[in-house]
């Protein structure tokens, strides 16, 4: 039986104070002996309803700088406490981007990390961890590390992600196209395109993937009927069951369009809002699952109330329903403003559901676009971020 064992308690400096980090090791009989999972606990920073954002507001927590300074340094101190000298530390995004900076500065002479290389993965350049300059002191870095164009400074503020990009040995991101896009200008690089371009030789795009044992229509227990590419009869059963579950009107000749997403601008919902009157008057049914910006949550709830039987909206994230939408929908809409990689299009193609997506980032790398008159392709792409391009996509 799995259990958590407390193996260490370490004090982590955050500004002038110290915060305790409890280090737990997961014990699981099915895990091989060489594989170890450690967890860090601190109720002050993590004992709350949200992980990255406050569910009540949809916004970041006000103490995010302190939270991620604590977590980054606690990861390093935990490795010292359990006498683990890593060959590679793999940090992700702004939440842990200070780890490479710590290892190359404050911990540069620590015997535990003399042979340690650091990889930083960039999942979304839109989130950088930008804070007031006094955050340097909160993080424990000397004041003289902060000056114009220094690794930590960005337009007079401290930028966690910039520091990570500078100090990491290798940088990865989640698709080849996105690796190029984030060096090309403000639209994708969000001000750090020059910093990334300087590290061009150390930056590589590696597409994300999905667990094909979990996302497999042949074995998926969440579906009303199982199917595969050789036997698609079950998909129509899944569609009928989903229409019934969501109280959508049955119309054999009309497609069912699915959306499972964070409801934020990045995912293209400002475009959906602008196109709503024409988009939702198309001969189709809509199954929408997601949460995010209160503005878009309210909009989808309003649209569902105005169009009962045509559009169904469920808030939050419900994994079984996500599987049923992928299994039952005919099309899956992803009108992203930018998309570093995206996973939903891979899930959709796995379930015989045609993604309709904007040609950006990993969506370009993973979707083979259908062309008029062709019987090849795995999805439909549109290029300009405009209402006319979105509405024209199914007919190109």
C-alpha positions as CSV (number, residue, x, y, z in Angstrom):
1,X,0.0,0.0,0.0
2,X,1.3,3.5,-0.9
3,X,2.3,5.8,1.9
4,X,4.2,9.0,2.6
5,X,7.2,9.0,4.9
6,X,8.5,12.2,6.4
7,X,12.3,12.2,5.7
8,X,13.4,15.7,6.4
9,X,12.4,19.2,7.6
10,X,14.4,22.1,6.2
11,X,14.2,25.8,6.9
12,X,14.0,27.9,3.7
13,X,15.1,31.6,3.8
14,X,12.5,33.9,2.3
15,X,13.6,37.5,2.8
16,X,14.5,38.0,6.4
17,X,12.4,35.1,7.6
18,X,12.6,31.3,7.4
19,X,9.8,29.0,6.3
20,X,9.7,25.3,7.0
21,X,9.5,22.7,4.2
22,X,8.5,19.2,5.1
23,X,10.1,16.6,2.8
24,X,8.1,13.4,2.2
25,X,9.1,10.3,0.3
26,X,6.4,8.3,-1.5
27,X,6.6,4.5,-0.7
28,X,4.7,2.4,-3.3
29,X,5.2,-1.4,-3.7
30,X,4.7,-1.1,-7.5
31,X,7.5,1.3,-8.0
32,X,11.0,0.1,-8.9
33,X,13.6,0.6,-6.1
34,X,15.6,3.1,-8.1
35,X,12.6,5.4,-8.6
36,X,12.0,8.0,-5.9
37,X,9.2,10.5,-5.6
38,X,9.6,13.4,-3.1
39,X,7.0,15.9,-2.0
40,X,7.3,19.3,-0.3
41,X,4.7,20.5,2.1
42,X,4.1,24.0,3.5
43,X,0.6,25.0,4.5
44,X,1.2,28.7,4.4
45,X,2.1,28.7,0.7
46,X,0.3,25.6,-0.6
47,X,-2.6,25.0,1.8
48,X,-5.2,26.8,-0.4
49,X,-7.8,25.9,-3.0
50,X,-5.8,26.8,-6.1
51,X,-2.4,25.8,-7.4
52,X,-1.5,28.6,-9.9
53,X,-4.5,30.9,-9.5
54,X,-7.1,31.8,-6.9
55,X,-10.3,29.9,-8.0
56,X,-12.4,32.8,-6.5
57,X,-10.9,35.4,-8.9
58,X,-9.2,33.4,-11.6
59,X,-6.1,35.6,-10.9
60,X,-2.7,34.8,-9.6
61,X,-2.1,34.9,-5.9
62,X,-0.6,38.1,-4.5
63,X,2.2,36.2,-2.8
64,X,3.2,34.2,-5.9
65,X,6.7,35.7,-5.8
66,X,7.3,34.4,-2.2
67,X,5.5,31.0,-3.0
68,X,7.8,30.2,-5.9
69,X,10.9,31.5,-4.3
70,X,10.2,29.2,-1.4
71,X,9.4,26.2,-3.7
72,X,12.5,26.7,-5.9
73,X,14.9,27.0,-3.0
74,X,13.1,24.2,-1.1
75,X,13.7,21.8,-4.0
76,X,17.4,22.5,-3.7
77,X,17.6,22.3,0.0
78,X,15.5,19.1,0.0
79,X,18.1,17.4,-2.3
80,X,20.8,18.4,0.1
81,X,18.8,17.1,3.0
82,X,18.4,13.6,1.5
83,X,22.0,13.6,0.2
84,X,20.9,13.4,-3.4
85,X,23.4,14.8,-5.9
86,X,21.6,15.0,-9.2
87,X,23.2,14.8,-12.6
88,X,20.4,16.8,-14.2
89,X,17.8,19.1,-12.7
90,X,14.8,19.7,-14.9
91,X,13.0,22.9,-14.1
92,X,9.7,24.1,-15.7
93,X,8.4,27.6,-16.4
94,X,8.6,30.7,-14.2
95,X,7.5,28.8,-11.1
96,X,10.8,27.0,-10.9
97,X,12.9,29.2,-13.2
98,X,15.0,30.5,-10.2
99,X,16.4,27.0,-9.6
100,X,19.1,27.3,-12.4
101,X,19.9,30.8,-11.1
102,X,20.3,29.6,-7.6
103,X,22.5,26.6,-8.7
104,X,24.8,28.9,-10.7
105,X,25.1,31.6,-8.1
106,X,24.3,31.0,-4.4
107,X,24.9,27.3,-4.6
108,X,27.7,27.4,-7.2
109,X,30.3,26.1,-4.7
110,X,28.1,23.5,-3.0
111,X,29.7,20.1,-3.3
112,X,26.3,18.5,-3.9
113,X,25.8,20.2,-7.2
114,X,29.3,20.3,-8.7
115,X,28.3,17.8,-11.5
116,X,24.7,19.0,-11.9
117,X,23.5,20.4,-15.3
118,X,20.2,22.3,-15.5
119,X,17.4,22.1,-18.1
120,X,14.6,24.6,-18.2
121,X,11.5,23.8,-20.2
122,X,9.4,26.7,-21.5
123,X,5.7,25.7,-21.8
124,X,4.2,29.2,-22.2
125,X,6.1,32.5,-22.6
126,X,3.0,34.4,-21.6
127,X,3.7,33.7,-17.9
128,X,7.1,35.0,-16.8
129,X,7.0,35.8,-13.1
130,X,7.6,39.5,-13.2
131,X,7.8,41.2,-9.8
132,X,9.1,44.5,-8.2
133,X,12.9,44.9,-7.9
134,X,12.8,44.4,-4.1
135,X,11.9,40.7,-4.9
136,X,15.6,40.2,-5.3
137,X,16.0,40.6,-1.6
138,X,13.1,38.2,-0.9
139,X,14.8,35.6,-3.1
140,X,18.2,36.1,-1.3
141,X,20.2,37.4,-4.3
142,X,22.7,40.2,-3.7
143,X,21.5,43.6,-4.7
144,X,24.4,44.1,-7.1
145,X,23.0,41.2,-9.2
146,X,20.2,43.6,-10.3
147,X,21.1,46.2,-12.9
148,X,19.9,47.2,-16.4
149,X,20.2,44.3,-18.8
150,X,21.3,41.9,-16.0
151,X,20.0,38.3,-16.1
152,X,17.4,39.2,-13.4
153,X,16.3,42.6,-14.7
154,X,13.5,43.3,-17.2
155,X,12.3,46.9,-17.7
156,X,13.1,47.8,-14.1
157,X,11.5,44.7,-12.6
158,X,12.7,41.2,-11.6
159,X,11.8,38.5,-14.1
160,X,12.0,34.9,-12.9
161,X,11.8,33.4,-16.4
162,X,14.5,35.6,-17.8
163,X,16.9,34.5,-15.0
164,X,16.1,30.9,-15.7
165,X,16.7,31.3,-19.5
166,X,20.1,32.9,-18.8
167,X,21.4,30.4,-16.3
168,X,20.1,27.1,-17.6
169,X,22.5,24.9,-19.5
170,X,19.9,23.8,-22.0
171,X,16.4,25.1,-22.9
172,X,13.5,23.1,-24.3
173,X,10.1,24.0,-25.4
174,X,7.1,22.0,-26.4
175,X,7.1,22.1,-30.2
176,X,9.6,22.9,-33.0
177,X,7.3,25.7,-34.4
178,X,7.0,27.3,-30.9
179,X,10.8,27.3,-30.5
180,X,11.0,29.5,-33.6
181,X,8.0,31.6,-32.8
182,X,9.2,32.7,-29.3
183,X,12.4,34.1,-30.9
184,X,10.5,36.0,-33.6
185,X,9.0,38.9,-31.8
186,X,6.7,40.2,-29.0
187,X,3.7,38.3,-30.2
188,X,5.1,35.0,-29.0
189,X,8.3,36.0,-27.1
190,X,6.5,38.5,-24.8
191,X,9.6,40.7,-24.6
192,X,12.1,37.9,-24.1
193,X,12.7,37.1,-27.7
194,X,16.1,38.7,-27.7
195,X,17.2,36.7,-24.6
196,X,16.0,33.5,-26.3
197,X,17.7,34.4,-29.6
198,X,21.0,34.8,-27.7
199,X,20.5,31.2,-26.4
200,X,19.4,29.9,-29.8
201,X,22.1,27.1,-30.0
202,X,20.9,25.8,-26.6
203,X,17.1,25.9,-27.4
204,X,15.3,22.8,-28.8
205,X,11.7,22.1,-29.5
206,X,10.4,18.7,-28.4
207,X,6.6,18.1,-29.0
208,X,4.5,17.2,-26.1
209,X,2.7,13.8,-26.1
210,X,-0.3,12.1,-24.6
211,X,-0.6,8.9,-22.7
212,X,-2.1,6.7,-25.4
213,X,-3.0,4.0,-22.9
214,X,-5.3,6.5,-21.1
215,X,-6.5,8.3,-24.3
216,X,-7.5,5.1,-26.2
217,X,-11.1,4.8,-27.6
218,X,-10.6,1.0,-27.8
219,X,-10.3,0.7,-24.0
220,X,-11.7,3.9,-22.6
221,X,-14.1,3.0,-19.8
222,X,-15.7,6.5,-19.8
223,X,-17.3,6.0,-23.3
224,X,-20.7,4.7,-23.9
225,X,-19.2,2.4,-26.6
226,X,-15.6,1.6,-27.5
227,X,-14.3,1.9,-31.0
228,X,-11.2,2.3,-33.1
229,X,-10.1,3.3,-36.6
230,X,-11.1,-0.1,-38.0
231,X,-14.5,-0.1,-36.3
232,X,-16.1,3.3,-36.0
233,X,-19.7,2.2,-35.3
234,X,-19.2,2.9,-31.6
235,X,-18.4,6.6,-32.2
236,X,-22.0,7.3,-33.3
237,X,-23.2,5.6,-30.1
238,X,-20.9,7.8,-28.1
239,X,-22.3,10.9,-29.9
240,X,-25.9,9.9,-29.2
241,X,-25.1,9.3,-25.6
242,X,-23.3,12.6,-25.2
243,X,-26.2,14.5,-26.8
244,X,-28.5,12.9,-24.4
245,X,-26.3,13.5,-21.4
246,X,-26.0,17.2,-22.1
247,X,-29.7,17.6,-23.1
248,X,-28.7,18.6,-26.7
249,X,-31.2,18.1,-29.5
250,X,-30.6,15.1,-31.7
251,X,-30.0,15.8,-35.4
252,X,-28.2,13.1,-37.3
253,X,-27.2,15.4,-40.1
254,X,-25.7,18.2,-37.8
255,X,-22.2,17.9,-36.4
256,X,-21.4,18.0,-32.7
257,X,-18.5,20.4,-32.0
258,X,-16.6,19.9,-28.7
259,X,-14.5,22.4,-26.7
260,X,-12.5,21.3,-23.7
261,X,-10.2,24.2,-22.6
262,X,-9.1,26.8,-20.2
263,X,-11.4,29.7,-20.9
264,X,-8.8,32.5,-21.4
265,X,-7.8,34.9,-24.2
266,X,-4.8,32.8,-25.2
267,X,-7.1,30.0,-26.2
268,X,-8.9,32.2,-28.6
269,X,-12.1,32.9,-26.7
270,X,-12.1,36.6,-27.5
271,X,-12.3,35.4,-31.2
272,X,-15.2,33.1,-30.3
273,X,-17.0,35.9,-28.5
274,X,-16.6,38.2,-31.6
275,X,-17.9,35.4,-33.9
276,X,-20.6,34.1,-31.5
277,X,-23.7,35.3,-33.3
278,X,-22.7,33.7,-36.6
279,X,-20.7,30.8,-35.1
280,X,-23.6,29.5,-32.9
281,X,-26.1,30.0,-35.7
282,X,-24.3,27.4,-37.8
283,X,-26.2,24.0,-38.1
284,X,-24.3,22.3,-35.3
285,X,-24.5,21.4,-31.6
286,X,-21.9,22.5,-29.1
287,X,-20.5,20.7,-26.0
288,X,-18.3,22.9,-23.9
289,X,-16.3,22.1,-20.8
290,X,-13.9,24.4,-19.2
291,X,-13.1,27.1,-16.6
292,X,-10.9,30.2,-16.5
293,X,-11.7,33.8,-16.9
294,X,-15.0,34.7,-15.1
295,X,-15.9,36.7,-18.2
296,X,-15.8,33.7,-20.5
297,X,-17.4,31.4,-17.9
298,X,-20.3,33.9,-17.7
299,X,-20.5,34.2,-21.5
300,X,-20.8,30.4,-22.0
301,X,-23.4,30.1,-19.2
302,X,-25.4,32.9,-20.9
303,X,-25.1,31.3,-24.3
304,X,-26.2,27.9,-22.9
305,X,-29.2,29.6,-21.3
306,X,-30.1,31.4,-24.6
307,X,-29.6,28.3,-26.8
308,X,-30.9,25.3,-24.8
309,X,-30.7,22.1,-26.9
310,X,-28.0,23.7,-29.1
311,X,-25.2,24.6,-26.7
312,X,-24.3,22.9,-23.4
313,X,-21.8,24.3,-21.0
314,X,-20.2,22.6,-18.0
315,X,-17.8,24.5,-15.8
316,X,-14.7,23.3,-14.1
317,X,-12.8,20.3,-15.4
318,X,-14.4,16.8,-15.3
319,X,-12.0,14.2,-16.7
320,X,-14.7,11.6,-17.6
321,X,-16.7,14.2,-19.4
322,X,-13.6,15.4,-21.3
323,X,-13.2,11.8,-22.5
324,X,-16.9,11.6,-23.6
325,X,-16.6,14.9,-25.5
326,X,-13.5,13.7,-27.3
327,X,-15.3,10.4,-28.1
328,X,-18.7,11.8,-29.1
329,X,-17.8,15.0,-31.0
330,X,-17.4,15.3,-34.7
331,X,-15.2,18.4,-34.6
332,X,-13.1,19.9,-31.8
333,X,-12.5,23.7,-31.9
334,X,-9.1,25.1,-30.9
335,X,-8.9,28.8,-32.1
336,X,-5.8,29.6,-30.1
337,X,-4.2,33.0,-30.3
338,X,-1.0,31.1,-29.6
339,X,-0.5,27.5,-28.6
340,X,3.0,26.3,-27.5
341,X,2.0,22.7,-28.2
342,X,-1.5,21.7,-27.2
343,X,-2.7,18.3,-26.2
344,X,-6.4,18.4,-27.1
345,X,-5.8,18.1,-30.8
346,X,-3.8,14.9,-30.2
347,X,-6.6,13.5,-28.1
348,X,-9.1,14.5,-30.7
349,X,-7.2,12.8,-33.6
350,X,-6.9,9.7,-31.4
351,X,-10.7,9.6,-31.1
352,X,-11.5,10.3,-34.7
353,X,-12.6,13.8,-33.9
354,X,-11.5,16.4,-36.4
355,X,-9.6,19.3,-34.8
356,X,-10.4,22.8,-36.2
357,X,-7.5,24.9,-35.1
358,X,-5.5,28.0,-35.8
359,X,-2.2,27.5,-37.5
360,X,0.1,28.4,-34.7
361,X,2.8,26.7,-32.5
362,X,2.4,23.0,-31.9
363,X,-0.9,22.8,-33.7
364,X,1.0,23.2,-37.0
365,X,3.5,20.6,-35.9
366,X,0.9,18.0,-35.0
367,X,-2.0,18.5,-37.4
368,X,-1.8,17.5,-41.1
369,X,-4.1,20.0,-42.7
370,X,-6.9,18.8,-44.9
371,X,-7.1,20.5,-48.3
372,X,-10.2,20.8,-50.6
373,X,-10.6,17.8,-52.9
374,X,-8.1,15.7,-50.8
375,X,-8.8,12.6,-48.8
376,X,-5.7,13.1,-46.7
377,X,-5.1,15.2,-43.6
378,X,-6.0,14.9,-39.9
379,X,-7.5,18.3,-39.2
380,X,-8.5,21.8,-40.5
381,X,-6.3,24.8,-39.9
382,X,-7.0,28.5,-40.4
383,X,-4.3,31.1,-40.3
384,X,-5.3,34.7,-39.7
385,X,-6.7,35.5,-36.2
386,X,-10.0,36.8,-37.6
387,X,-13.6,36.0,-37.4
388,X,-13.8,35.5,-41.2
389,X,-11.0,32.9,-41.1
390,X,-12.5,31.1,-38.2
391,X,-16.0,30.9,-39.8
392,X,-14.5,29.9,-43.1
393,X,-12.3,27.1,-41.7
394,X,-14.8,24.2,-42.1
395,X,-15.4,25.2,-45.7
396,X,-11.8,25.6,-46.9
